[in-house]
Amino acid sequence: MKKNVFFQQVMKNPWFLAAVAATLAEGAVRILLASLGGAMVNEASAGNSAGLWYPAAGALALSLLILFCIWGKERLYVTSLEKEVLRIKKNCFARLSGASMASLDEWHRGELGAACLNDINALSASLRPFVIMCFSLVLMRVETVLYMMWKNWFVTAAMLCLSPLILWLQNRIARPVKKYKKESLQAAGIMLGTVSDCFSSAEYIKAASLQKEMEEQFLSCQKAQVEAALRAKRLEAVQGAFSYLAEILPRVLLILAGGYEISRGRMSVGDLMVFVALSSSAARLFKGFADLNIHLQNVRACLERVELKGIRPESENPPDMEGESKHCLKALVFDQVSFGYRSGQPVLNNFSMQVKEGEWIQLAGESGSGKSTVLQLICGFYMPWSGKILVEGLEAGKCGLQEMRSRIAYVPQEPYLLPVSVYENIACGRAEQISRSRAEELLRQVGLGSWLDGLDRGLDTLLDGHETALSGGQKQRIAIARGLAKGSRIILLDEVTSGLDRETERKVYETFQQELAGLTVLLVTHNELEISGVRRIDVGRCFG
């Protein structure tokens, strides 16, 4: 999210505007309270003890009003900030879920997770002191200084004359804070990615004896994070010393200027007491600006992290249905397609193939020849460098991605299932179109009838790992049923039998042939299938 856009959104939030009004009201009440204190001093100096009762009662009432203003102000600020942070989380997740595969490949997935969770939490933690402890205080201090200037500009100017110099020095010190804060967040993101890798690839890491290397990588990132955080803290400590000077020096100047004004008869002792009472707030005006700047750097560093520069959305083109044919004889066409993941390193070079409706195709070729790449291009995860890809007559890049993907059921070796019921996994938000009886019919079509009958809760069984444990084959069949539910006529099986012996693999695909009769199926396997009705296409060759 752009930093300026974020602050504009915050300023437009009605809860934030109400909080600003409560802050100004609190400042006005504090000024009234100080004025009553000055009036009490003047009455006491005049020997009028009876005149102290009314100001004292007013001071008590104003003190209670201040408590109410503080409570309302903080509640309104917190509400407005939480709403903005929630909106940022929603936008960040939507941006990541809608990002193109090419831009996601440029990031470590664990670091993206850190940006979506940890960095937004860090932003939330930075916003609270920035807004409540700094911004609101600066508002009240500006209000106080304006009142003091109206009462006696000379005393006020004398009190604050050296504050701009101190503020300039503090700003010079605060500039690198943003840089070190950002470095600390980046290191934390890499650390989270390393931890994620340790769990997701635990078997391989142990088998390859990579524990020591992973530990060294983690410790290196931890060291970088601590060093960056310490640099920021050291600068904040130096600035704290200047903050103390900025608080004490104005009070000394206030007493000198106030004494001079009293000697000239232009100010009473009570008026000076009002200034002394307000000086605690006014003298910290420039300190407040400095603190505001420090917290602003922290907020901006967090915003730059959650901005996710380089994450590009998928190019969702408007539907162009001119090429569509409901009874297209060719389900899939690749016409002189070239593509690679890196510039100048093509994986497919002028690759062509034609797949008829209802045909079974095995994509064959050596490891790295581009078999899985063909499936990813069909799904629209990437756009080809050149050539055409037609899915049931629709050309990739000239129709909406969702329109194309509605015709495809992509089944990887380990499909993702939502932690919801069996029925909800099949319907996927289309409960109005997919009835429970239709979901059950699809599950039986893909060979899960016996499994479904054995579930105590049937379609209402939760697939969260607690109520039932699923094998890889069962997950794949549920993914196929999900695709059939959305009307897909093209099934892409990406190494779904990896790890099985040849005989078991053959039986699995023979079963699939019976269950998916009439559908177009592309499958990627390492072994050559000896099954009737399956045509082999070697990726890398050109077919017409």
N, C-alpha and C positions, 0 to 999 in steps of 0.2 A: 504494500500500500504506500502511495506517495505520502511523504511526511506532511506537506502542506494540506493535502486533501484530508488527512486524518484530523489535523487540528481544526480545519473548517467544519468537519462533521461534528466534532466535540462542541464547538462554539454554537452550532445550530441546535444542539440537543436541548429541548425545553427543560429537562431536569437540570442541566448544567446552568442554564440561564436563571432558573429559580434559585440555584445554589449561589450564584453571583449576587442576586438580589439579597439573599439572606446574609451574605458576607458584608455587603455594604450597610445593611441594617445593623449588624453587629458593630461595625466600625463607628456608626453614628451614635449608638447607645454608649459605647466606650467614651466617646468625646463628651457626651452629656454627663456621664458619671464623673469624668475628670473635672468638668466645669462645676459640678455640684461640690466637689472636694475643694476647689478654689474658693467658692462662695462661703463654705464653712470656715476656711482659714481667714477670710476677710471679716466674717462675723465675729470670730474668736478674737481677732486682732482689735476689733472695735469694742470688745468687752460685752457683746450682746450674746450671752449664753442661751437666752430663750429662742434666738433665731436659728439655733443649730438643729432643732428637732425636725423641722420640715425638710431641710436638705438631707438629713440623715435617713428619714423615711423614704425619700425619693431615691437615695443611693441604694438602699436595700431592694427596692422594687426594680431598679435598673440592673442590679446584679443578677436577680432572678431572670430578667429578660435576656441578659447576655447568655446565661446557661441555655435558655430555650433556643436562642439564635445559633449557638454552637452545635447543639443537638440536631437542629433542622438542617444546618449547613452541611455537616458531615454526612448525614443521611442522604441528602440530595446529591452531593458530590459522588458518593460511593455508588448510588443507583445509576447515575449518568455514566460513570466510568465502566461499571460492570456491563452495561448495555453496549457500550462501544467495544469492549474487549470481546464480548460474545459475538458481536457482528464481525470483528476481525477474524476470530476463530472460524466462523462460518465461511467467510470469504476465502480464507487461507486454505481450508479443506476443499472447498469447491474448486479453487484454482489448481490444487494438486491433483484432485480426482479428474479434472478436465484437461490436464496438461498433456502435451504431445509426448510420445515415447522418446522421441529424439532429444527433447530437452530434459526429460527425466534421466536419461542415460548419462547426462553430464554431471549428475549429482550422486553422492552416496546416499542410498535410501535412508540409512539411519540418521544422516544429517538433516534430511527433509523432515523426518519425524521429530527431530529436535526443534526445527524451526516452527513446526505446527503446534508443538506442545510446550516444550521448555522455554523457548524464546518468547512465546506469547505470555506464559506465566511470568517470565522476567519483566516483560512490558507492563503487565498488570501490577507487579510489585514496584516498578519504577514510577508508574502513574500516580499512585496514592500519595507518596511524599511530594511529588512534583506539583500536584493540583491542590491537595488539602493543606500540606505543611508549608508550601512555598507560594503558589499562585494566590491562594486566598489571603495569606498574610501580607503579601505585597499589595494587594488591593486595599486592605485596611490601612496599611502604612501610607500609601499614596493619599488616601482620604484624610488621614491624620495630618500629613504634611501640608496639604492644601488648607486645612482649617488653621493650622499654626501660622502659615504665611498670611492668611487673612487677618489674624489677630495681631501679629507683629512680625513683619517680614525681616527686619534686621536681626532679631534674635534667631529666627529660623535659619536665615542664610548663614549666620556665623556658626551655628551648630553643625551645618552640613557642608561647610566650605571645602573641607579636605576629603570628604567621602568619595567624590568622583575619582580622585587619584588612587585611593585604596581599591575602588571597584575596578579600575583599569588594571592594576597589578593582579587582582584576583582573576580577572578574565584571561590574562596572559598565562596564568598557572593552569586554568581550567581547560584550555584548548586541547591538550593531549588526552584528557580523560575519556572523551568519546572514542578515540582510537584504541586505547587500552581496553575499554569496556567491550568494544566489538571483537578484539582479539580474544578476550576471555570467553565470549559467547561462541566464537568459531571453534575454539579448542574444546569447549564443552560439547558442541555438536559432534565433533569427530570422536570424542570419548564415548558418547552414546552410541554412535555407529559401531565402534569397536565392541562394546558390550553386546549389542544386538547381533553382531557377527559371531561372537563366542557362543551364543545360545542357538542361533539358527543353523550354524555349521559346526556344532559341537563334535559330531562323530568324525568329520573330516579333520578338524583341528587336532583331535586326540590321536587319530590314526597317523597323521603326518608329523606328529610331535611339534606342533607349532605353538604350544602354550607359552613358551618363553618369549617368542617373537611377539605374540599378542600382548603379553604382559609388558614388554618393553615399549610397544607402541602406545599402550594405555598410559604408562607412567610418563612417557615423553609428552603426551597431550596434557596430562595432569600438571606436569611441571610448567608447560607453556601457559596454561590457564592461571595457575597460582602466580606466576611471575607478572602476567598482565594485570591481574587483580591487585597485586601488591604495588605496582607502579601507580595505578589509579588511586589507591589508598594513601600512598605517600604524598601525592599531589594534593589530595583532599586535606591531609593533615597540615601541610604548609598553608593552604588556604584558610584553614581553621584559625591559625595564628593571626592572619590578617583580619579575619572576621572579628576576633576579640578586640583588636586595635580599632576596627571600624565601629565597635560598640562603645568603647570607653572614651575615646577622644572627643566625639560630639558632645558627650555629657559635660566634660570639662569646659569646652567652649561655650556650652549653654549657660553654665553658672557664671562665667566671666561676662558674657554679653547681657545676661539677665540682671546681674548686679549693677552693670553700667546703666541699664535702662531704668532701674529702680532709683538709682542716685540722681537721674535726670528727671524723675517724676513722671515718666512715660509708661510706667508699669507698676502694678501693686504686687505685694508679696503673694497674694492669692493667685494673681495671674501667673507669677513665676512657678508656683506650685502646680498649676494646671500644666504648664510646659514641662515641668519635671516629670509629672505623671505620664504625659504623652510621649516624652522623650524616649522611654523604653521601646516604644513602637517606632517612632520617627527615626531614631538613630540607627535602627536596623533596616532602614529602607534599602540602602545600597548593599548591605549584607544579604538582604532578601533577594535582590537582583542577582547577586553572585551565586547564592544557593540555587536560585531558579535556573541559572545557566548550567550549573553542574548537573542538576537533575534532568534538564532539557537534553544535555549530551547523552545521558543514559537512555532517555526515552528515544532519542533519534537513533542511537546505536541499535536498540531493539527493533525499531521500525524498519531499519535497513535490513536486518536479518529476516524479518517476516515478510519483507517486500518480495523476497525470492526472485532476485534479478536473474534473468536467463530462462526462467520457467515460461514457456510459451504455450498457449492453448492450442488444441487441435483445430485445424482449419475446417470449421463447420460451414460448408457451402449450402446455399439454398437448393432445395430439391429441384432437379431437372429431370422430369419424367418422360422426356421425348424419346429417350432410348429404351424405355421399359417395354417389355412384352410379357404379358402374363403367361404366355405359353411359349417362352423362349426355348428353342431346342438345345441351345448351349448354355449350361448353368454357369460356367466359368470360362473366361477367355483371357489369356496373357498374350499380348501382341508386342513382341520386340521390347520386353521390359528389361531395363537396367537399373540396378540399385546397389548401394553399399552403405555401411554404417559410418564410414569415414571417407572424406573426400579423396578421390583418386584411388580408392581401394574397392572396386566393385565386387560384390558377392554374386550377383546375377548380371550376366552380360548378354543382352539381346535374347533373353529367354522367352520362348513362346510355347503355349499349350492351349488345347481346347478340350473342355470337359462337357460331355453331354448330360442332359438331365437324367437322373437315376443311375449314373455311372459310378463305379467304384474305382478309385485311382490310388495306387501306391506311389508316393514320391520317393525315389531312390537316389542314391549318390553317396559319395564319400563324406566323412565327417567334415563339416565346414563348407559343404558345397552349396548350402542355401535352402535346404528342404524346409526347415522351420521358418525361414525367412519368407518363403512363398506364402505360408499360412498367415504370417503377420501382415504381409501386404494385402492379402484378401480381407483381413479384418480392419484394414485402414489404420493400423498402428503407425505405419510409416507411408510416405508417398514416394512413388518411383521417381528416379531421376529422369527417365524417358520411357516412352512406350505407353501402352494402354492396358488397363485392367477392367474387365467387364464382369459384373456379378448379376446374373439373370438380366442382362441387357443394360444395367446401370453402370456408367463409367465412374471409376474412382476419381475423386477430385472435382467432378461435375454434379454430384448429388450429395445430399446430406449424409454424414457419417452414420447417424442413427438409422436412417432409411436403409443403408447398406447392411448394417450390423443386424437389423431385424430379420434379415434373410439367412443369417449365419449362426450356427451353434459351434463355438470354439471350445474344445475339450482338451486341456493340458493333462499332463501326467498326474498332477495334484490340483484338482479344481478347488476354487474357493467357494465354501458354503456359508451362508449367513447363519449366525447363532440364533435362529428362530425355528419355527415349526417346519415339518416336512412340506406341508401345504404352502406356507409362505415362501419357501425356497423355490417351489415350482411356479407359483403365481407371480412373485417378484413385483408386488405393487399393482397387479392387474386382477385383483379379486373380482371385479365386476365382469371381466371378460372370461376368466378361468374359474369355472365352478369346481367344487370339491370332487364331484364325480368325474369331471374331465381330468383333474390332476391324478386321480387314482387310475384312470384309464391309461394315461401316459406312463405312469410308473410300471404298470403291468406290461405295457408295450415294450419297454426297455429291459424287461426281465427282472423287475423288483417286486413282483406280485407276492411271492412267498415271503420275502423279507418284510413287506408291508403288513401281511397277515399276522406275522409274529410280533408286531409291536403292540404293546398294551394300549397305547393311546392313538395308534394309527397315524393319520395325517397330522394329528396335533402333537406328535412327539417332537421334542426340541432337539435340534442338531447342534448342541453346544458341548458335546463330549462327555456329558454327565449321564443323560438318559440312555444314550446309545452310542456305541463305538462303530465307526464305519470303516470298511476296507477301502483301498484305493479304487477298486473296481466299482464298488457301490457309489462312491462319490462321483465317479465318471458317469455312471448311468443317470444319477440325479441331474448332473449338468446337462446331459443329452435331453432328458425330459424337460428341463427348464427351457432349452432351446426350441424343442418341439412346441412347447406351450406358447411361445411368441410367434409361431408360424414359420420357423426356419425350415428350409428345404435343403440346406447345404450343411453337412456335418464335417467339421475339421477335427481329426483325432491326432494329436501331437504326442507321439511316443507314449501312448497310454499303456502299452504292454512292456515298457522298458523294465528289464530285470527278470522277465519270465523266460523259461526255456522255450525252444522252438515249437514243441508239441502243444504246450499249454497256450502259447501265443496263437497258434493256428486255430485251436478250439474256441478261444475268445472271439476271434474275428469271424469264424463261422457262425457263432451265436449272434454277433452283431448283424451279420448279413440277414439273418432271419428276422431280427427285431426291427431293422431299419430298411426293410424292403421298400423300394420305390424312391428312396432318398438319394441325393448325391453325396458321396462320401469321399473325402481326401484324407489319407492317413500317412503318417510318417513313422517308419520303423527302421531299425538298424538291420534287421534280417529280411531276406527276400521271402515273400509269402508264397506258399504253394497252395493257393485257393482259387478255385474256378470263379470266373466273373470279375477278377480284379486286374485292371490294366496297369502296367508299370510305366512310369515316366521318370527318366533319368534327368535330374535337375542339372542344367548346364547345356543340354542338347536343345535343339529347336524343333518343335513339332508344329505342323500345320493343321 
